[in-house]
Amino acid sequence: MSAPTDLDVNAALRERYGAAAPQLSDPALLGSEMLATMLRHRSVRRFTGRPVGPETITALVAAAQSAATSSNNQVWSVVEVRDDAARQRLVAQAGASAFVAEAPVVLLFVADWARASAIAGGRGEADEAAEYLESTLVGFVDAALAAQNAVVAAESLGLGTCYLGSLRNDPAAAATLAGLPARAVVAFGVALGWPHPDETAGVKPRLAPDVVHSLETYRPVSPRDIEAYESTLAAYNATQGRPSGWIRQIVARVRDIRGLHGRERMREWLTDRGLPSR
Amino acid sequence: MSAPTDLDVNAALRERYGAAAPQLSDPALLGSEMLATMLRHRSVRRFTGRPVGPETITALVAAAQSAATSSNNQVWSVVEVRDDAARQRLVAQAGASAFVAEAPVVLLFVADWARASAIAGGRGEADEAAEYLESTLVGFVDAALAAQNAVVAAESLGLGTCYLGSLRNDPAAAATLAGLPARAVVAFGVALGWPHPDETAGVKPRLAPDVVHSLETYRPVSPRDIEAYESTLAAYNATQGRPSGWIRQIVARVRDIRGLHGRERMREWLTDRGLPSR
């Protein structure tokens, strides 16, 4: 009873990679609804008014909790934001994009050492290890593994999703809106709803497989790899009526702190949240 | 043609949560092979000798690349380790568990700013923004979203997987073995293979849904929540012939740096990798 999936895995690969697409022949792979669903991922930022039922969220949370978590420590949480005014505050006060106010549901994925701290505190113990970079990384990775299960499960049901890294534009504001205690921070959000027919976003091409994937030892990127992707992405962006320039974007992101748009203060911000990442 | 999935979603929820399990009634959820696959996730550390074909890895990498990535920057890579001696070195030199030497394939997921740095360098530009905590976090989250797609796709095909956070026990050694340049680090690995019939690991119970998931604002954990989970997990561990003590484990992890087993040096280690996480 899940949403109908176009099972043409090789067509999905061509859409994902353009000219660099591998083509498969193994029937187990060609018949995989899972692969077909994942390969067709796109971000959705326009939703219909159709509600997302609470039972659906229950199922997505169960999928999220079923993902692996480092040493079964489960150092993540999720806050479901449905209230109209609360979603508007995420936009007005916490740096989320305007479309978030129109999404039926926003899931805030939290890197959460507050629960472990509370457990230790209840036994009269300290929580010093939460202050180290390793702990911050585990919280973010746990949250990401959980969120990705929720996203893929949602998409398999026909829902549309969009990750909201924008909620790291002001971690203090996001934490206040979500009511987070110390040692917890919103890692990112996920907007969720039924895709609006006017949503035109397609499957975004990615770097060719052999640019990202190497056998036995890492293969450095070549100028040819990058030029090829620049062309593939430009062709896609043209269909979306959007300018392109992946190389320019990457250079602007990595060159200096201007590429961080304020997030060069992330360590200071996380310190204020009780996660100094020492 | 994928592996047969037991579609009883409510039974899977009972296995995942024990007495705290929600039960669903929506036919779209009860009929979801995706949910059934995710809910039944378990870690697999014993594999048969059956090889994992290269075309399967191609499909898993395509699934991984189809996951969302922050601003389409794609700051992750994956190194596929098949060579017997190389997997043995991951155990002997990089801190991986012994079973990794017996896994047919190990995927090393890399938080990779080296590609962006190379692109910037090729244009005579610097790469200073790679040095900030925000960039480290994006690399780890990108790697985690990608890996989770690969893991779920693998499991849907009947493969078994196990995340290897152990590869952060010695990031310098892991990077050397994988041939990583500066500004790249192995975030974690994933061992992959066909589950051995003697693998007894089951579906590990998680915290009750309402402990991890709250509506509108974060709900702090209560002692009752934790005691209930302690019992549920103890009952599961008894079926595995293993001692239990989740509360003790959490306290030992968070109390002081002994819980980090050397990873209190993660920031220093990442600095050596060119990712100082300022």
Boltz contact constraints between the chains, C-beta under 6 A:
constraints:
  - contact:
      token1: [A, 1]
      token2: [B, 27]
      max_distance: 6.0
  - contact:
      token1: [A, 1]
      token2: [B, 28]
      max_distance: 6.0
  - contact:
      token1: [A, 1]
      token2: [B, 31]
      max_distance: 6.0
  - contact:
      token1: [A, 2]
      token2: [B, 32]
      max_distance: 6.0
  - contact:
      token1: [A, 13]
      token2: [B, 62]
      max_distance: 6.0
  - contact:
      token1: [A, 16]
      token2: [B, 66]
      max_distance: 6.0
  - contact:
      token1: [A, 22]
      token2: [B, 58]
      max_distance: 6.0
  - contact:
      token1: [A, 24]
      token2: [B, 55]
      max_distance: 6.0
  - contact:
      token1: [A, 26]
      token2: [B, 55]
      max_distance: 6.0
  - contact:
      token1: [A, 27]
      token2: [B, 1]
      max_distance: 6.0
  - contact:
      token1: [A, 28]
      token2: [B, 1]
      max_distance: 6.0
  - contact:
      token1: [A, 29]
      token2: [B, 59]
      max_distance: 6.0
  - contact:
      token1: [A, 31]
      token2: [B, 1]
      max_distance: 6.0
  - contact:
      token1: [A, 32]
      token2: [B, 2]
      max_distance: 6.0
  - contact:
      token1: [A, 34]
      token2: [B, 153]
      max_distance: 6.0
  - contact:
      token1: [A, 34]
      token2: [B, 156]
      max_distance: 6.0
  - contact:
      token1: [A, 35]
      token2: [B, 59]
      max_distance: 6.0
  - contact:
      token1: [A, 35]
      token2: [B, 63]
      max_distance: 6.0
  - contact:
      token1: [A, 35]
      token2: [B, 153]
      max_distance: 6.0
  - contact:
      token1: [A, 38]
      token2: [B, 63]
      max_distance: 6.0
  - contact:
      token1: [A, 38]
      token2: [B, 66]
      max_distance: 6.0
  - contact:
      token1: [A, 38]
      token2: [B, 149]
      max_distance: 6.0
  - contact:
      token1: [A, 39]
      token2: [B, 66]
      max_distance: 6.0
  - contact:
      token1: [A, 41]
      token2: [B, 66]
      max_distance: 6.0
  - contact:
      token1: [A, 55]
      token2: [B, 24]
      max_distance: 6.0
  - contact:
      token1: [A, 55]
      token2: [B, 26]
      max_distance: 6.0
  - contact:
      token1: [A, 58]
      token2: [B, 22]
      max_distance: 6.0
  - contact:
      token1: [A, 59]
      token2: [B, 29]
      max_distance: 6.0
  - contact:
      token1: [A, 59]
      token2: [B, 35]
      max_distance: 6.0
  - contact:
      token1: [A, 61]
      token2: [B, 209]
      max_distance: 6.0
  - contact:
      token1: [A, 61]
      token2: [B, 213]
      max_distance: 6.0
  - contact:
      token1: [A, 62]
      token2: [B, 13]
      max_distance: 6.0
  - contact:
      token1: [A, 63]
      token2: [B, 35]
      max_distance: 6.0
  - contact:
      token1: [A, 63]
      token2: [B, 38]
      max_distance: 6.0
  - contact:
      token1: [A, 65]
      token2: [B, 206]
      max_distance: 6.0
  - contact:
      token1: [A, 66]
      token2: [B, 16]
      max_distance: 6.0
  - contact:
      token1: [A, 66]
      token2: [B, 38]
      max_distance: 6.0
  - contact:
      token1: [A, 66]
      token2: [B, 39]
      max_distance: 6.0
  - contact:
      token1: [A, 66]
      token2: [B, 41]
      max_distance: 6.0
  - contact:
      token1: [A, 68]
      token2: [B, 163]
      max_distance: 6.0
  - contact:
      token1: [A, 70]
      token2: [B, 165]
      max_distance: 6.0
  - contact:
      token1: [A, 74]
      token2: [B, 207]
      max_distance: 6.0
  - contact:
      token1: [A, 77]
      token2: [B, 212]
      max_distance: 6.0
  - contact:
      token1: [A, 78]
      token2: [B, 213]
      max_distance: 6.0
  - contact:
      token1: [A, 79]
      token2: [B, 214]
      max_distance: 6.0
  - contact:
      token1: [A, 79]
      token2: [B, 218]
      max_distance: 6.0
  - contact:
      token1: [A, 80]
      token2: [B, 215]
      max_distance: 6.0
  - contact:
      token1: [A, 83]
      token2: [B, 216]
      max_distance: 6.0
  - contact:
      token1: [A, 115]
      token2: [B, 221]
      max_distance: 6.0
  - contact:
      token1: [A, 116]
      token2: [B, 250]
      max_distance: 6.0
  - contact:
      token1: [A, 116]
      token2: [B, 254]
      max_distance: 6.0
  - contact:
      token1: [A, 118]
      token2: [B, 221]
      max_distance: 6.0
  - contact:
      token1: [A, 119]
      token2: [B, 226]
      max_distance: 6.0
  - contact:
      token1: [A, 119]
      token2: [B, 250]
      max_distance: 6.0
  - contact:
      token1: [A, 120]
      token2: [B, 251]
      max_distance: 6.0
  - contact:
      token1: [A, 120]
      token2: [B, 254]
      max_distance: 6.0
  - contact:
      token1: [A, 120]
      token2: [B, 255]
      max_distance: 6.0
  - contact:
      token1: [A, 123]
      token2: [B, 251]
      max_distance: 6.0
  - contact:
      token1: [A, 125]
      token2: [B, 251]
      max_distance: 6.0
  - contact:
      token1: [A, 125]
      token2: [B, 255]
      max_distance: 6.0
  - contact:
      token1: [A, 126]
      token2: [B, 255]
      max_distance: 6.0
  - contact:
      token1: [A, 127]
      token2: [B, 254]
      max_distance: 6.0
  - contact:
      token1: [A, 128]
      token2: [B, 256]
      max_distance: 6.0
  - contact:
      token1: [A, 129]
      token2: [B, 254]
      max_distance: 6.0
  - contact:
      token1: [A, 129]
      token2: [B, 257]
      max_distance: 6.0
  - contact:
      token1: [A, 129]
      token2: [B, 259]
      max_distance: 6.0
  - contact:
      token1: [A, 129]
      token2: [B, 260]
      max_distance: 6.0
  - contact:
      token1: [A, 130]
      token2: [B, 254]
      max_distance: 6.0
  - contact:
      token1: [A, 132]
      token2: [B, 260]
      max_distance: 6.0
  - contact:
      token1: [A, 132]
      token2: [B, 264]
      max_distance: 6.0
  - contact:
      token1: [A, 133]
      token2: [B, 266]
      max_distance: 6.0
  - contact:
      token1: [A, 133]
      token2: [B, 267]
      max_distance: 6.0
  - contact:
      token1: [A, 133]
      token2: [B, 277]
      max_distance: 6.0
  - contact:
      token1: [A, 134]
      token2: [B, 260]
      max_distance: 6.0
  - contact:
      token1: [A, 134]
      token2: [B, 263]
      max_distance: 6.0
  - contact:
      token1: [A, 134]
      token2: [B, 266]
      max_distance: 6.0
  - contact:
      token1: [A, 137]
      token2: [B, 140]
      max_distance: 6.0
  - contact:
      token1: [A, 140]
      token2: [B, 137]
      max_distance: 6.0
  - contact:
      token1: [A, 140]
      token2: [B, 140]
      max_distance: 6.0
  - contact:
      token1: [A, 140]
      token2: [B, 141]
      max_distance: 6.0
  - contact:
      token1: [A, 141]
      token2: [B, 140]
      max_distance: 6.0
  - contact:
      token1: [A, 141]
      token2: [B, 144]
      max_distance: 6.0
  - contact:
      token1: [A, 144]
      token2: [B, 141]
      max_distance: 6.0
  - contact:
      token1: [A, 144]
      token2: [B, 144]
      max_distance: 6.0
  - contact:
      token1: [A, 144]
      token2: [B, 145]
      max_distance: 6.0
  - contact:
      token1: [A, 145]
      token2: [B, 144]
      max_distance: 6.0
  - contact:
      token1: [A, 145]
      token2: [B, 148]
      max_distance: 6.0
  - contact:
      token1: [A, 148]
      token2: [B, 145]
      max_distance: 6.0
  - contact:
      token1: [A, 148]
      token2: [B, 148]
      max_distance: 6.0
  - contact:
      token1: [A, 149]
      token2: [B, 38]
      max_distance: 6.0
  - contact:
      token1: [A, 153]
      token2: [B, 34]
      max_distance: 6.0
  - contact:
      token1: [A, 153]
      token2: [B, 35]
      max_distance: 6.0
  - contact:
      token1: [A, 156]
      token2: [B, 34]
      max_distance: 6.0
  - contact:
      token1: [A, 163]
      token2: [B, 68]
      max_distance: 6.0
  - contact:
      token1: [A, 165]
      token2: [B, 70]
      max_distance: 6.0
  - contact:
      token1: [A, 178]
      token2: [B, 218]
      max_distance: 6.0
  - contact:
      token1: [A, 179]
      token2: [B, 217]
      max_distance: 6.0
  - contact:
      token1: [A, 179]
      token2: [B, 218]
      max_distance: 6.0
  - contact:
      token1: [A, 180]
      token2: [B, 218]
      max_distance: 6.0
  - contact:
      token1: [A, 206]
      token2: [B, 65]
      max_distance: 6.0
  - contact:
      token1: [A, 207]
      token2: [B, 74]
      max_distance: 6.0
  - contact:
      token1: [A, 209]
      token2: [B, 61]
      max_distance: 6.0
  - contact:
      token1: [A, 212]
      token2: [B, 77]
      max_distance: 6.0
  - contact:
      token1: [A, 213]
      token2: [B, 61]
      max_distance: 6.0
  - contact:
      token1: [A, 213]
      token2: [B, 78]
      max_distance: 6.0
  - contact:
      token1: [A, 214]
      token2: [B, 79]
      max_distance: 6.0
  - contact:
      token1: [A, 215]
      token2: [B, 80]
      max_distance: 6.0
  - contact:
      token1: [A, 216]
      token2: [B, 83]
      max_distance: 6.0
  - contact:
      token1: [A, 217]
      token2: [B, 179]
      max_distance: 6.0
  - contact:
      token1: [A, 218]
      token2: [B, 79]
      max_distance: 6.0
  - contact:
      token1: [A, 218]
      token2: [B, 178]
      max_distance: 6.0
  - contact:
      token1: [A, 218]
      token2: [B, 179]
      max_distance: 6.0
  - contact:
      token1: [A, 218]
      token2: [B, 180]
      max_distance: 6.0
  - contact:
      token1: [A, 221]
      token2: [B, 115]
      max_distance: 6.0
  - contact:
      token1: [A, 221]
      token2: [B, 118]
      max_distance: 6.0
  - contact:
      token1: [A, 226]
      token2: [B, 119]
      max_distance: 6.0
  - contact:
      token1: [A, 250]
      token2: [B, 116]
      max_distance: 6.0
  - contact:
      token1: [A, 250]
      token2: [B, 119]
      max_distance: 6.0
  - contact:
      token1: [A, 251]
      token2: [B, 120]
      max_distance: 6.0
  - contact:
      token1: [A, 251]
      token2: [B, 123]
      max_distance: 6.0
  - contact:
      token1: [A, 251]
      token2: [B, 125]
      max_distance: 6.0
  - contact:
      token1: [A, 254]
      token2: [B, 116]
      max_distance: 6.0
  - contact:
      token1: [A, 254]
      token2: [B, 120]
      max_distance: 6.0
  - contact:
      token1: [A, 254]
      token2: [B, 127]
      max_distance: 6.0
  - contact:
      token1: [A, 254]
      token2: [B, 129]
      max_distance: 6.0
  - contact:
      token1: [A, 254]
      token2: [B, 130]
      max_distance: 6.0
  - contact:
      token1: [A, 255]
      token2: [B, 120]
      max_distance: 6.0
  - contact:
      token1: [A, 255]
      token2: [B, 125]
      max_distance: 6.0
  - contact:
      token1: [A, 255]
      token2: [B, 126]
      max_distance: 6.0
  - contact:
      token1: [A, 256]
      token2: [B, 128]
      max_distance: 6.0
  - contact:
      token1: [A, 257]
      token2: [B, 129]
      max_distance: 6.0
  - contact:
      token1: [A, 259]
      token2: [B, 129]
      max_distance: 6.0
  - contact:
      token1: [A, 260]
      token2: [B, 129]
      max_distance: 6.0
  - contact:
      token1: [A, 260]
      token2: [B, 132]
      max_distance: 6.0
  - contact:
      token1: [A, 260]
      token2: [B, 134]
      max_distance: 6.0
  - contact:
      token1: [A, 263]
      token2: [B, 134]
      max_distance: 6.0
  - contact:
      token1: [A, 264]
      token2: [B, 132]
      max_distance: 6.0
  - contact:
      token1: [A, 266]
      token2: [B, 133]
      max_distance: 6.0
  - contact:
      token1: [A, 266]
      token2: [B, 134]
      max_distance: 6.0
  - contact:
      token1: [A, 267]
      token2: [B, 133]
      max_distance: 6.0
  - contact:
      token1: [A, 277]
      token2: [B, 133]
      max_distance: 6.0
